[in-house]
Amino acid sequence: MHIIENNLEVVEYENLLLPISIKIRELIQYKNKRALCHWHDDIEIIKILSGSMNFYINGEIFHLIKDDILIVNSKQIHYGYEYNHDDCKFICLMVNPSVLKINKAMYREYVIPIIENNGLLAWCLKNNEGKQLDRILFALIDWQEKSCRAKEWKLLSLVYDLWYQIYNLIDNDKNLNLIKDDTSDDVNIFKQMVIFIYQNYKKAIILQDIAKSGNVGKSKCYELFKRYVNKTPNDFVNLYRLEKSKILLKNEDLSITEVALECGFNSGSYYAELFKKYNGCTPRNFRKYKK
């Protein structure tokens, strides 16, 4: 679920003392084996353990197979989804840049030039090029699962080692497979329109409203949504409303119609119809399953 604060998704971390998150995930955990489009401050690192998937970043599609490592830069629009009906098991590490700020001079020298480089979307390691990152990722998983006191110091040291490896890969390896962005203006326009939807989904929204929020015409608005999320603006609005409704369905004091109206749908019946179409069950049954 995308909780927006200052126009970015808020990432939930397992450890309250350290803003990093590392988990082993499977695409099958996501509806239709597809994550929702999102972006955040965190640097995201994906390591494929088995299977394969496609990964979308700002309009670029990257195919990932076993042992590939993909590093997604801060604030990039991205999501993973199935390839050829394959399942995929992967490590997902999220590192908030604030972790790297202990020394401000080093942060300015070695972190800001990368995370604030609007042209650098991501970089990908193939053919076991990321052996050092492998070592660190598995060590992070191991230490995250330990219950020993002050383990955060060990986790922090591993994150700094990770950034050292990443920085040197970018700085020294001219053959590194970098994904660069030549359309940052369009990306920023798209983000503004998505933010408008996140902030106004409870209200009636039409295509003209969305386009106006990005200072573009309706045809340009439609084109950007198709390019970046392969959905129409209206479909994107409805899918976001459906996701938000799942939170409200946990509150049994609200009727299905009240949930629908609270999330911007104009009738309970239309909401129920869309919910079943995209989730394979009615809102009522979803509520029952989630008890």
Helices and strands as residue ranges (DSSP letters): E 4-5, E 8-9, E 20-26, G 27-29, G 31-33, E 43-57, E 60-65, E 69-72, E 78-81, E 88-95, G 97-101, H 104-110, H 112-115, E 120-125, H 131-145, H 151-172, E 177-180, H 184-200, H 207-213, H 218-229, H 233-248, H 256-262, H 268-279, H 283-289
